[in-house]
Amino acid sequence: METKKELKILGWIIAIFLFAFFLPIENERFLTAIDATLDLTRWYAREHVILCLLPAFFIAGVISVFVSQGAVMKYFGAKAKKWVAYTVASVSGTILAVCSCTILPLFSSIHKRGAGLGPAIAFLYSGPAINILATILTARILGFEMGVARIIGAVVFAVVIGSAMSLIYRKEERAKRAEQMNFPDMPEKRPMWQTSFHFFTLVLILVFANWGAPSSDETTGAWYWIWSNKWLITSFFGLFLIYSLIFILKINWWHVALAALTTAAAGLLISSPLVPMVVAIVGLSIITLLDKTDEDNPEWTRSAWDFTKQIMPLLAVGVVTAGFLLGSTHDDIAIPGIIPNEWITAMVGSNSVFSNLFASVVGALMYFATLTEVPILQGLIAAGMGKGPALALLLAGPSLSLPNIFVISGVMGTQKTLVYVALVIVMATISGLIYGGLF
């Protein structure tokens, strides 16, 4: 046994040595891919972790702690009517407006609370895919028919893929349903409207804090007005959160006031929105952990921390891998990865099965932050990408990514993850073929 351990250590030493020895640092493509990896990692850390993921972890904590297992099962479990479960799950993205990584803690939370595999998968897919902001932007920039196709495809995908997963793993689901049917109906600790108020307040803070910028030539209209005033709107919903913390969660009012004033001071003194968000999250963590009135309040933050520990390391690995292989594309920056962009563009110019399949696979591996898939596709279409492959990438891309796949496998296992990814890719390919044939 000791010999095996020592041989394993020796093997790792040799592998690391050979990796360092043969690093192709004189190769321009390799160095560009390293730049893309670092750029994507830095951009992700600056633009996505603080404003998107950290609030999402606290939202997941609300589901995990404040929403009873009975309530989750009422809408997503064995006792729920299938049409109700799949309807709620498939349209959830219109409310959440999140990307493929931000949906992960929410999916993990309802999965742990007893949601059926089918509705949970439908929720996982639809969250990023039917993002109402992204579908509007798609229709405005890529054409009305593309926007409609995205909405219809996303809803149908969510239901079909969720149903297929439930059917494939029906033995496990049957056992889970039998167990849940004997689960007693537990009374809610507080009225559902209070929990819903608290949950949707956090969701609205997440949505408006991450409201995307309009196109550069747009200086009027509702979208531009919301973007121009998004921090005022976010602060307005912050007042709702203060109300919820004091009157619903019953946290000491002067603790909440101190945290709120500190956050407001940070926002007034420092121009970057990241600092007041960090201050707010730290303040929220402290006042909940120190609260003695209700054991659920400190448990909320501990639950958010558990999701952070589970998801963040896998996301980091996924972001680094995606940046190295496929490059970094955001804002006005486009740095190619080790796989040349020209190869990708050349392979998706027709409406063949291969072009649509290739677009689906690339979309499933690339990371798209919320709304960024639209300008990326606009550039690819301008470079000669066919409409069918464009829709295939649009239906596979926002809901999947390499970081997302890493985390999903940690939640529900490698086999189920591979089946889910395969279903998305196959359906995206078929949809692209049909759409490309029609338009």
C-alpha positions in Angstrom: 0.0 0.0 0.0 2.8 2.4 0.9 4.6 1.5 -2.3 1.5 2.4 -4.4 1.3 5.7 -2.6 5.0 6.5 -3.3 4.6 5.5 -7.0 1.6 7.8 -7.3 3.6 10.7 -5.9 6.5 9.8 -8.3 4.1 9.7 -11.2 2.8 13.2 -10.4 6.3 14.6 -10.1 7.3 13.1 -13.5 4.1 14.4 -15.1 4.6 17.9 -13.8 8.2 17.9 -14.8 7.4 16.8 -18.4 4.7 19.4 -18.6 7.1 22.1 -17.6 9.9 20.7 -19.8 7.9 20.7 -23.0 5.9 23.9 -22.5 5.7 25.5 -26.0 6.4 29.0 -24.8 7.9 30.0 -28.2 4.6 29.1 -29.9 2.5 32.2 -30.6 -0.8 30.4 -30.6 0.0 28.9 -27.2 1.0 32.3 -25.8 -2.2 33.9 -27.2 -4.3 31.1 -25.6 -2.6 31.8 -22.2 -3.5 35.5 -22.7 -7.1 34.5 -23.4 -7.2 32.3 -20.3 -5.9 35.1 -18.1 -8.2 37.7 -19.7 -11.3 35.6 -19.3 -10.4 34.7 -15.7 -9.9 38.3 -14.8 -13.0 39.5 -16.6 -15.1 36.7 -15.0 -13.8 37.6 -11.5 -14.4 41.4 -12.0 -17.8 41.3 -13.8 -19.5 38.1 -12.8 -18.5 36.7 -9.4 -19.4 39.7 -7.1 -22.5 41.0 -8.9 -23.9 37.6 -10.1 -22.7 34.6 -8.3 -22.5 35.9 -4.7 -26.1 37.1 -4.7 -27.1 33.9 -6.4 -25.6 31.9 -3.6 -27.7 33.8 -1.1 -30.8 33.2 -3.2 -30.0 29.5 -3.3 -29.6 29.7 0.5 -33.2 31.1 0.7 -34.5 28.0 -1.1 -32.4 25.7 1.0 -33.3 27.2 4.4 -36.5 29.3 4.2 -38.5 27.2 1.7 -39.6 24.0 3.2 -38.9 20.7 1.5 -42.7 20.3 1.3 -43.1 23.5 -0.7 -40.4 22.5 -3.2 -42.1 19.1 -3.6 -45.4 20.8 -4.0 -44.3 22.4 -7.3 -41.4 20.2 -8.4 -41.8 16.9 -6.6 -43.9 13.7 -6.8 -47.0 15.4 -5.4 -47.0 18.1 -8.0 -49.0 17.7 -11.2 -46.6 17.2 -14.1 -48.0 20.1 -16.1 -47.6 22.4 -13.1 -44.0 21.3 -12.4 -42.9 21.6 -16.0 -44.8 24.9 -16.6 -43.2 26.6 -13.6 -39.7 25.2 -14.4 -39.8 26.0 -18.1 -40.7 29.7 -17.7 -38.5 30.4 -14.7 -35.9 32.1 -16.8 -38.2 35.0 -17.6 -38.1 35.9 -13.9 -34.5 35.0 -13.0 -32.5 36.4 -16.0 -29.4 34.5 -15.2 -26.6 32.8 -17.1 -25.5 29.2 -17.2 -23.3 29.6 -14.1 -25.6 31.7 -12.0 -28.4 29.2 -12.3 -26.2 26.4 -10.8 -26.6 27.2 -7.0 -30.4 27.5 -7.6 -30.5 24.2 -9.4 -28.4 22.6 -6.8 -30.7 23.9 -4.0 -34.0 22.6 -5.5 -32.4 19.3 -6.4 -31.2 18.8 -2.8 -34.7 19.7 -1.5 -36.3 16.9 -3.4 -37.3 18.3 -6.8 -37.9 15.6 -9.4 -35.1 15.1 -11.9 -37.3 16.2 -14.9 -38.6 19.5 -13.4 -35.1 20.2 -12.0 -33.5 19.7 -15.4 -36.2 21.9 -17.0 -35.4 24.6 -14.5 -31.7 24.2 -15.1 -32.1 24.6 -18.9 -34.7 27.3 -19.0 -33.1 29.6 -16.4 -30.5 31.0 -18.8 -32.2 30.0 -22.1 -35.4 32.0 -21.8 -33.8 35.0 -20.2 -36.3 37.7 -21.1 -33.6 40.4 -21.6 -31.6 38.1 -23.9 -34.6 37.1 -26.0 -35.7 40.8 -26.5 -32.1 41.6 -27.5 -32.0 38.6 -29.8 -35.2 39.8 -31.6 -33.9 43.4 -31.9 -30.4 42.6 -33.2 -30.6 39.2 -34.9 -34.2 39.5 -36.2 -37.7 38.9 -35.0 -37.9 35.3 -36.3 -34.7 34.4 -34.5 -36.1 35.9 -31.2 -39.3 33.9 -31.6 -37.4 30.7 -32.5 -35.3 31.2 -29.4 -38.3 31.5 -27.1 -40.2 28.6 -28.6 -37.1 26.4 -28.7 -36.1 27.2 -25.1 -39.6 26.3 -23.7 -39.9 23.2 -25.8 -36.3 22.1 -24.9 -36.9 22.6 -21.2 -40.0 20.4 -21.2 -38.7 17.7 -23.7 -35.2 17.4 -22.1 -36.6 17.3 -18.6 -39.2 14.7 -19.6 -36.5 12.6 -21.4 -34.2 12.7 -18.3 -37.1 11.6 -16.1 -38.0 8.8 -18.5 -34.3 7.6 -18.8 -33.9 7.5 -15.0 -37.5 6.4 -14.3 -36.4 3.7 -11.8 -34.6 6.2 -9.6 -37.5 8.7 -10.0 -40.0 6.0 -9.1 -38.2 5.3 -5.9 -37.9 9.0 -5.1 -41.7 9.5 -5.8 -42.6 6.5 -3.5 -40.5 8.0 -0.7 -42.0 11.5 -1.2 -45.6 10.2 -1.2 -45.0 9.2 2.4 -43.5 12.6 3.3 -45.8 14.4 5.7 -47.0 17.9 4.8 -45.0 20.2 7.0 -46.4 23.6 7.9 -44.5 26.6 6.7 -42.6 28.4 9.4 -43.9 31.8 8.1 -46.6 32.7 5.5 -45.5 31.9 2.0 -46.0 35.6 0.9 -43.2 36.6 3.3 -40.8 34.0 2.0 -41.8 34.9 -1.6 -41.3 38.6 -0.8 -37.8 38.0 0.6 -36.9 35.6 -2.4 -38.0 37.9 -5.2 -36.5 41.0 -3.6 -33.1 39.2 -3.8 -33.9 38.1 -7.4 -34.8 41.7 -8.5 -31.6 43.0 -6.9 -29.7 40.4 -8.9 -31.5 41.2 -12.2 -31.1 45.0 -12.0 -27.5 44.9 -10.7 -26.6 43.0 -13.8 -28.8 44.8 -16.3 -26.9 44.8 -19.6 -25.9 48.0 -21.5 -27.9 48.8 -24.6 -26.4 49.0 -28.0 -24.0 51.8 -28.6 -26.4 53.7 -30.9 -29.3 53.6 -28.4 -29.6 56.6 -26.2 -33.4 56.6 -25.5 -36.1 54.1 -24.6 -37.0 52.0 -21.6 -34.0 49.7 -21.8 -31.5 52.7 -21.9 -33.4 54.4 -19.0 -33.2 51.3 -16.8 -29.6 50.8 -17.6 -28.8 54.5 -16.8 -30.6 54.2 -13.5 -30.0 50.6 -12.6 -28.1 51.3 -9.4 -30.9 53.6 -8.2 -33.3 50.8 -9.0 -31.1 48.3 -7.3 -30.9 50.6 -4.2 -34.7 50.9 -4.2 -35.0 47.1 -3.9 -32.3 47.2 -1.3 -34.8 49.1 0.8 -37.2 46.2 0.4 -34.5 43.9 1.6 -34.0 46.1 4.7 -37.7 45.8 5.4 -37.6 42.0 4.9 -34.6 41.6 7.2 -36.2 43.6 10.0 -39.9 42.6 9.8 -39.8 39.2 8.2 -36.6 37.6 9.4 -36.8 39.7 12.7 -33.1 40.6 12.7 -32.1 43.3 15.2 -33.1 46.6 13.5 -29.9 48.5 14.5 -27.7 45.7 13.1 -29.5 46.0 9.8 -29.4 49.8 9.9 -25.6 49.7 10.5 -25.0 47.4 7.6 -27.2 49.5 5.3 -25.6 52.7 6.3 -22.1 51.2 5.8 -23.2 50.0 2.3 -24.7 53.4 1.4 -21.5 55.2 2.5 -19.4 52.8 0.4 -21.6 53.6 -2.6 -21.3 57.3 -2.1 -17.6 57.4 -1.5 -16.4 54.9 -4.1 -17.5 55.0 -7.7 -17.1 51.3 -8.4 -20.3 49.3 -7.8 -18.3 46.3 -6.8 -17.2 47.8 -3.5 -20.7 48.6 -2.1 -21.9 45.1 -3.2 -19.0 43.5 -1.3 -19.8 45.6 1.7 -23.5 44.7 1.5 -22.7 41.0 1.2 -20.2 41.1 4.1 -22.7 43.1 6.2 -25.5 40.7 5.4 -23.3 37.7 6.3 -22.3 39.2 9.7 -25.7 40.3 10.8 -27.3 37.0 9.9 -24.5 34.9 11.5 -24.7 36.9 14.7 -28.5 36.8 14.9 -29.9 34.9 17.9 -33.6 35.3 17.3 -34.1 32.6 14.7 -31.7 29.7 13.9 -32.6 29.9 10.3 -31.0 33.3 9.8 -27.4 32.2 10.5 -28.2 28.9 8.7 -29.1 31.0 5.6 -25.5 32.4 5.3 -23.9 29.0 6.2 -26.0 27.4 3.4 -24.8 30.1 0.9 -21.2 29.4 2.0 -21.8 25.7 1.4 -22.9 26.4 -2.1 -19.9 28.6 -2.6 -17.5 25.9 -1.5 -19.2 23.4 -3.7 -19.5 25.4 -6.9 -16.7 28.0 -7.0 -13.7 25.6 -7.4 -15.4 23.7 -10.2 -16.3 27.0 -11.9 -12.7 28.2 -11.7 -11.4 25.1 -13.4 -14.1 25.4 -16.1 -13.4 29.1 -16.8 -9.7 28.5 -17.1 -10.2 25.5 -19.5 -12.8 27.3 -21.6 -10.5 30.4 -21.9 -7.5 28.3 -23.0 -9.4 26.2 -25.5 -11.9 28.6 -27.0 -10.6 32.0 -26.1 -12.0 35.1 -24.4 -14.8 37.1 -26.0 -16.4 39.9 -24.1 -17.2 43.6 -24.6 -15.0 44.7 -27.6 -12.3 42.1 -26.8 -11.8 38.9 -28.8 -8.7 36.9 -27.9 -8.5 33.4 -29.6 -7.8 30.3 -27.7 -5.7 27.3 -28.8 -8.5 26.4 -31.2 -8.5 29.0 -34.0 -11.7 31.0 -34.5 -11.3 30.7 -38.2 -11.8 27.0 -37.9 -15.1 27.5 -36.1 -16.4 30.1 -38.6 -15.4 27.9 -41.6 -17.3 24.9 -40.2 -20.6 26.6 -39.6 -21.2 28.4 -42.9 -23.8 25.9 -44.2 -26.9 24.3 -42.9 -25.5 20.8 -43.0 -25.9 18.3 -40.2 -22.2 18.7 -39.4 -22.4 22.5 -39.2 -25.4 22.4 -36.9 -23.8 19.7 -34.7 -20.5 21.5 -34.6 -22.3 24.8 -33.6 -24.2 22.9 -30.9 -21.0 21.3 -29.4 -19.1 24.6 -29.5 -22.0 26.4 -27.9 -22.2 23.8 -25.2 -18.5 24.2 -24.3 -18.2 28.0 -24.6 -19.0 30.3 -21.7 -21.5 33.1 -22.5 -22.3 35.7 -19.8 -25.8 37.0 -19.9 -26.6 38.9 -23.2 -23.0 38.4 -24.6 -24.1 35.6 -26.9 -26.1 38.1 -29.0 -23.2 40.3 -30.2 -20.9 37.2 -30.5 -23.5 35.6 -32.8 -23.9 38.9 -34.7 -20.2 38.9 -35.5 -20.2 35.2 -36.5 -23.2 35.7 -38.8 -21.5 38.7 -40.4 -18.5 36.4 -40.9 -20.6 33.9 -42.8 -22.3 31.7 -40.2 -25.5 30.1 -41.4 -28.9 30.9 -39.7 -29.4 27.3 -38.7 -26.1 26.9 -36.9 -26.6 30.3 -35.3 -29.9 29.1 -33.7 -28.2 25.8 -32.7 -25.5 27.7 -30.9 -28.0 30.1 -29.4 -30.1 27.2 -27.9 -27.1 25.2 -26.7 -24.8 28.0 -25.6 -26.4 30.1 -22.9 -27.7 27.1 -21.0 -24.4 25.1 -21.1 -20.7 25.9 -20.7 -17.6 24.0 -19.7 -17.7 25.5 -16.2 -21.4 24.7 -16.0 -20.8 21.1 -17.0 -18.1 20.6 -14.3 -20.5 21.8 -11.6 -23.6 19.8 -12.8 -21.5 16.6 -12.7 -20.7 17.4 -9.1 -24.4 17.8 -8.3 -26.0 14.9 -10.1 -23.1 12.7 -11.3 -21.1 12.3 -14.5 -23.5 9.9 -16.2 -26.6 12.1 -15.9 -24.6 15.2 -16.9 -23.4 13.5 -20.1 -26.9 12.4 -20.9 -28.2 16.0 -20.3 -25.5 17.5 -22.4 -26.1 15.0 -25.2 -29.8 15.8 -25.2 -29.2 19.5 -25.5 -26.7 19.1 -28.3 -29.0 16.7 -30.3 -32.1 18.9 -29.9 -30.1 22.1 -30.8 -28.8 20.4 -33.9 -32.3 19.3 -35.0 -33.7 22.8 -34.3 -30.9 24.4 -36.3 -31.6 22.1 -39.3 -35.3 22.9 -39.2 -34.8 26.7 -38.8 -32.1 26.8 -41.4 -34.3 25.0 -43.8 -37.2 27.4 -43.2 -35.2 30.6 -43.3 
